[in-house]
C-alpha cells in the first residue's frame, strides 16, 4: 500500500496537486457498488493532505480560461445562488433534511438526539459519567420533550470553558448503524485542536470524489472552521485531510488531463 502525501499552501493548491498526481499514481479499479457502479475510477491507496493556509481565497479550484473547462465547483453551490435551493454550507451547518434524504452532515452535527443510557444518566444526574450542562437552547435544546445536542456549539463551548489541547473534541458524523445504509456518509469525522492560539481541523473521508467532492467539501468545512475559530476567540488554523478512498471517476479523467496539461 502506498501512502500519498501532499503539502499544500491553500485549498486550490491541494486540489491541483491531488488531481495532477492521481493521473500517474492512482490505481484503476472497477466500481462494484454505490455511485457509478460498473464504471472505473483512479484511486489512491491512502491519501494525506496538509494545508497550511486553507483560508486563503479563493477556496474553490483555479481553472485558467485557456483550459476551456468549467470549474468543478460553482461559487453559488457553496454559498447559495440562482438555481440552488440550498447552499452547501447549509447542508453542512444546519439541521435541515429534505424528504428522501437519509441524513445530512448538518443534521448529524447540529441535531444529535441524546437517547438510551446517556439520557438515563443525564436524567439521573450521574455527573461522574455525564458532563451535564445547562439546556440553553443553543448547545443543548429540547424539541417535543426530546433532548438534542449541537456538536458544533458544544465544541465551541468546551474550548471556551477549558482552553486548548483538549483531545476529546471530535465532530462525529458516522453512526455504527450507518452500515445498514446503501450509501453511508463519506465524511466520517472532523477532529479539532486549538494549539498556538489557532483552531485546526483533521478531516477523514472514507470515500471521496476528487474532482467535485473534495473542493466543495473543503470549502464548506473551511467556512465552518472560520466560524468556530471566531466563536472560540482564536485564529483560523491549518487543515489535515485523509482518505482511504480519494478517487477520480472515469468521466473526469479527460477534464483532469486538460487542467494539468497532460493531454
N, C-alpha and C positions, 0 to 999 in steps of 0.2 A: 504494500500500500504506500502510495506516495502522498505526502503532505505538502500541499502547495501553499506557500506563504507570500503575501504581498504587503508591502509597506507603502501607504499612500498618503498624500498630503490632504486631500479632500475627497468628497464622495464621487464627483465625476472622474477623478484620477483613479480611484479604486475600481469603478465600473470599467473604465477603458482598459486598465491593466488586466483585469479578470477576463474580459472579452478577448483581448489580444492573445493572452496566454492559453486560453482553453482551446483555441483552434489548433495549437500544437501539442498541448499537454493533456487535453481531455481524452477520455476513453469512450468509445462508442458502445451504447447499449440499446437494446430493444425495450420499449416500454410495454410491459405486460398488463399493468393495471393502473387505474386512475386517469388523470388528464392525459390526453393524446395517446391512449393505449393503441398499440400496433405500429406506432411510429418509432423513430430512433432519436437519440439525443447524445450529445457530448457531455461528459460529466467528470468533474474532479473526484478523485478518491476521497480526499478531505481537503477543505479549504479554510484558510485562516487569513483574515484581512485586518490590518491595523491602520486606522485612520487618525492622523494626528490632529487635524483641524476640520472636523466634519461639519462645522457650522459655517464654513466659508462659502458664500454664494458664488454661483448658483448651486443648488442641491441636486438638480437633475443633470443628466448627461449633456456633454458639449458635442454637438453634431455640426461640423463645418458645412456650410451651404454647398461646397464643392462635392461633398459625398453624394448629394442627391437623394438622401433618405430621410424619412421623418424621425423626429425624436421619439424614442420608445416610450417616453412618459411626457404627457402634456402637463403644463403648469396648472391648468384648471382641474385636472384629475386629482392633483394633490390638495389644492386649496378650494376647489369648487368653482363652478362657472357654467356657461351655457352648455347644455347637453349632458350635464352631470347632476343627477338627483341628490347625490350625497358625496361630499368631499372625502377623500381617502383619510384625511386627518380625523374626520368624524367617525369613520369606520374603526379607527384605532383608539380614539379617546372618548367615545360616548357609548352609552348602553344600547343605543338604537339597533334593533334587529328586525328585519323585514320578514314577512311570511315566506316560507321556503328556505330560509337561511337556518342551518343547524347551529350556527354560532357566528359571532363576530369577535375580532380581537378586543374591540372596545367593551363589549358585554363581559367578556372574561376578565378584563382588567378593572372595570368600574362598577360591576354589579354582581358581586360574589355572594351567594347565599350562605349564611352560617347555619349548618344543619348537624344532625347526628350528635355524636359525643361532644363535639366542640360547643354546640348550642346548650347541651345539658350542663357542661362545665361552666359555661358563661352564666346561665341562669342560677347555678348553684354557688356562684362566687368562688369557684376553685382557682384562686389567684396564684396558687403555686404551680398551676398548669397554664392558665389563660392570662394573657395580657389584656385585662378588661379595661376599656376606655369608655369615655362618655359618648353616648349616642348623640352626635352633634348635627346630624343631617348632611354631613359632608364626608367625613372619614367613615362613619358608621351611620346607617339610616334604616328606617323601618318603612315597609310597604305592606299593607294588609296583614299586620301583625307578624310579618316575617322580618328577620334581621339580615341586612346586607352590608358588605364591606367594599369600599372603593380602594383597590390596591394602590393606585397612583397616589391618592391623598394620604393613605396610611404610611407609605414610604416617606413622603414629604414630612409628615407629622413626626415620624420617628427620628429622622435626621435632625429636625429642629429641636427635639427634646434631648437627644442623647449624643449628637455630634457625629463626626466621621468615623471611618474604619469599622463600620458595622457590617458583618458578613452575613446577616440574616435576610437582608432586604432584596428579595428577588421578585420581580413582576412575573407571575406564572400564568401562562396561557393553557398549557396542556393539563388534561384530566386523565387519570387512568382509564376511565370509561370511554375515552376517545377511540379506543381500539374497535369499538362497535360501529364507528362511522366509516362510510365508504371513502370519504375524503377528510381525514382528520386535519387539524390545524398544522400548517407548515411551521409557523413561528411557535416555538415551544416555551421560551422564556427570555426575559431581558434581565440580566443580573445588573446590579448597580454598585458603585463605590464612590464615596466622597473622599478625595485624597488631595493634599496640597491645595485645598480651597476650591476644588473643581469636581463636578459630577461627571463620571464616565460610565458608559454602558458596555455590557458584554452580552452580545446578542447571538442566539443559536436558532437556526432553522434546520429542521430535519430534511426538507427538500426545498429547493429554491430555484426559481426561474431567473436566470442571469439577465436575459435581455430586457424584460419588462418588470419582473418582480423585484429584483434587488434594488434598482434605483427608486422605484415607487415606495417600497417598504422603508428603505433607509432615510428617504427624505421625510416621511411622516414620523419615523422614530426619532429623527434628529429634532423635529419640532416638539415632540413630547419631551425630549431631554432638555431642550432650552426652557420649556415651561417649568419643568420640575426644578431645574437649577435656579431659576429666578425665584420660585416659591420658597426654596430652601434657603436662598441667600448666598449662593456660591456661584463660581464661574462655570461656563459650559466647558466640558472636558472632552476627552478622547472617546473613540469607539473601537471596540474589538468585535469582529463578527466571525462566526464559524458556521460551517455546514458540512455534513457528510454527503450532501446531495445537490451541490450547486451545479446547474446544468444549462445547456443551450439547446433548445429544441431545433429539430431539423429545418423548420421553416425560417428560422432566424440566422442560419449559418451564412447564407449569401449576404444578408444585411450586415452581419458581423465582419465579413471579409471586406465589404465596401468601406465600412467605418475604419477598419485597420489597414486599408490599402494593401490587402493581400489577394486581390482578385487576379 
